[in-house]
């Protein structure tokens, strides 16, 4: 039944449930259903407040009913796990794991209790928790300190770990193989395959041994060219800002081991350089603050 525009009142919407509709009509006998709005209209100046109170009462009743059903389901088919405790709700305590956090955040009404340092899940969410529990438990087991230690020890003996150690050692040398017939400009930022945008400070003229190329620069070793070592450093933010980008880097340029950086490459490098400068400023400010505190203490003791 359509309502007059000037009729005071409020609309009520809630998921369809036959029993809920009956309870609503008992609480609001003057309510009328609107097919156009797909909602109930309750006349009266205080209708909005009365509807809110009814919805809160309904939600509390449904929560109690859902918890009761969840308790029955848990009693019939419980989850047995060292990570799960049963109290007035379900409490999950695991080693830190991003996977566990992501899974529990998707469980309805799950919340983190800072005081107890545990996740709390009401029984009404038991079915959803049980559906996700295999993944939660597996992630928790993998996050155990003993399991992490075992994986680290296993990784140390792997070929990938040894290769990573070689790459890190080579990076600390700050050297780079450059084609003898295609040398970069000294003192200007250029892009490289392994180290991003760098500035070459020196080209030594020392020939690169084939073993070094094969071990640390396999892509260069595949090319039939002579290489000499160049010394590099990271580009500063001011240098990156002053660098003019090229439209695109061709495959031929990249095969020559260095090229004029493109705009996307410069954007990434500038963002990283700004972040590094902010961290350095924060460290410097913290150091100066500590020195200032120490100076005041010395002056007070003098």
N, C-alpha and C positions, 0 to 999 in steps of 0.2 A: 504494500500500500504506500503510494508516494506521500511524502511529508511536505507540508507547506514550507516555503523558504524561511519564513519568520519563526517557525516552531523551534523553541529552544530544546536542546538535547545533545546527544553524543552517539557516535557509532562504535560498535563493538565487533571485532573480528577475532576468531580463534579457529584452530583446526576442527574440522567436522568430526563430531563424535555424538552418537545418538543420546547417550546418557548425559553428556555435557550440555547438549541442547536442552534436554528436559530440566536440568538443574538451572540453566540460564533463564528459561521461561518461568520457572517457579520464582526465581529471584526478581525477575523483571516482567511481570504479567502484561505490562503495557507495551513491551518491545514488539517491533514489527520488522519482518525481513524484507530487504530491498534486493530484488533480482538485479537491478541495474548497478548498484554499488557493491553487491555481493557482501553485504554486511547487515548487522542488526542495528536498528535505530531505537534508542531509548529516549523518550521525551523527558524533559525536566531540566531545570537549571543546574541541579547537582548530579546530573547523570554521569558526567565524566568521572567524578570522584568515586561514585558508587560502582561504576564499571571497573575502575582500576582496583578497588578493594576486592571485588569479586574475582577478577583475574588473578590477583595475588593469592587469594584463598584457594582458588582452583589449582594454581601451580603448586602450592604447598601440599594439597591433597594428592595430586598426581605424583609428586615426588615421594610421598610416603608410600603410595601404592607401588611405584616403580622400585623403591628400595625393598619392599616386601617381596616382590616378584624376583628381584635380583638375589636376595638372600636364599630364597627357595632354590633358584637355579644353581647357586654356588654350593648349597648343601647337597644337591643331587649330583653335581659334577664339578667338584672343587678343582682349583688350580694348586698344585703342590710344587712349591718352588722356594728356595732360600731367599729369594728377592721379594717375596710377598708375605705381608703380615695381615692378619685379620683382626679388626677391632670393631668399633662402631661403623667403620668403613673399611675399604681396602687400601693398604699402605704399601707403596713400592719404594724400596731403598736399594739402589744399585751403584756401582762405581760410575764416575762421570762418563757419559756417552752421548754424543750428539744424536745418534739414532734413537736412543731411548727417549730423549727429550722430544724429538720430533714426533715419535709415535704417541707419547702420552699427551702431547698438546692437541692431538686430533680426537682424543677420547672425551666425550661430552662430560662436563662438570668436573673434570680432573683439575687439580690445583696443586701448586707447590707450597708446602708448609715450611716456612723459613726457620721457625723455632725447632721443629722436629727434624728438619733436613730430610724430608721425605715427600714423595708424591702421594696425594690422597685422592682416592676415586670412590664415589658413592656406589652403593650396590646397584642402583638403577642403571649404571653404566657397565655392569659386569659383562654383558654379552659382547659389547664392543671391545672391552679390555681383553676378553678371552680370544676374540678374533685376531687381535694384534699381539697376543702374548708370545707366540713362538719367535717373532722377530725381536721383541723386547728382550726376551731371555737370552737369545743368541748374542745380541749386541752387548748385554751385560756381561756375559761370560767372556767375550772377547776383550772387554775393558778391564778385566781383572789384572792386577799388577803382575802376577806370575805369567799370565798369558801374553801380556805385552812384552815382558822380558824375554820370553821364549821367541816371540816373533822378531824382536830386535836382534837377538843372537843369531837367529836363522838368517836374517837379512844381511848381517855383517859378513857372512861367508858366501853370499851370493855374488854372481858375476856383476849384477846391476849395481850392487853397493861398491864393489871395487872400481867399476867404471866411474861412478859418481865421485869417489875419492880422487881419482886421476883428474877428472874435470875440475874439481875444486882446487886441487894443487896447481893445475895449469892456469886457472884464473888468477890465483894469487901471484903468479909470476908477471902478470900484466904484459904479456907479449902476445903477438898475433902474427900469423903467417900472411905475408902480402906478396902478390905477384910481382916479380922483379920488373916486369915491363908495364905495370899499371899500379903506381904508387899513389896513395891518397895525399891530399894537401895536409901539411903539418900545421897543427894548431886550430883546425876547424872541425866541427862535429860531422861525423859520417856514420852511416849505419853499417852494422856488421851482423853476421848471421848468429854468432854465438853470444855476443855480449851486448847487443842492442846498439844504441848510439853512444859512441865514444869519441875521444879526441886523441889523435896520435901525436905524441910529443917528440918522437925520435924514430928514425929508420936506421937501424944499426948497420945494415949491409951484410950481416951474418947469415949465411945460408942455413936453411931449415933442413934438418936431417929427415930422411924418409921415415925413420922409426917414430919421430915425434909427430909427423903428420898422420901416420896410420893410427897412433894411439889416441891422439886428442882431436884431430881434425880430419875425420875420415872422408868428408865431402871434398876437402881440398886434395886429399891423397888420390882421389879418383881422377882428378884433372891432370893432364899432361903439361905441367908448367913448373918453372923454377920459382921458389919462394924464398924471401928473406924476412927476418924478424923485424917487427915494428913494436915500439913501446907505446902503450896507451894508458889513458886515465879516463875516469868518468867525466862527462860533460857537465858543466855547471848550469844552473837555471838561466843565468844571464846569457850564456852562450847558446843555449837551446832556444831562447826567445829571439835572439838575433839571427838564428839560422833560417834561411829561406828554403821552403820545402820544394821538392820536385813533384811533378804531377803523378808520376808512377815510376816504380823501379822495374826495369825489364829483367827477364830471366838471365840475359847475358850479363847485366850488371852484377846480379847476385852470384853468378859463377865466378866473377872476378874478386869475390870475398869482401868487397865494400861497395857502397853506393851512396848517392845523395839521399838523405832521409825523406820519406813522404810525410804528408800532413798527419795521417793517422799515427804514424810512428812517433812523430814529434809530440803529438798530444799526449801519448802514453808516457813518453820520457819526461815531458814537462810536469805532468801530474806527479810522477814519482819523485822528481827533483824537488818540487814544492813540499811534498810530504817529508822528504829527508831534511830540508831546511827547517821546517817547523819542529821536527824532532830535535834537531841540533839546537835551535833557539830555546826549546823547553829545557834541554839538559843544561845549557849555559845559565839560564835563569835560576834553575834549581841549584846549580853549583855556586852562583853568586849569592843566593839566599843563604846557603849553608855557611859560606865564608862570612857573610854579614852577621849571622847568629854567633859564630865562633868569635868574631871580633868583639861583639858586645859582651860576651861572657868574659873574655880576657880583660876588657876595660873595667868590668865590674869587680873582677878579682884583684886588679892592680891596686 
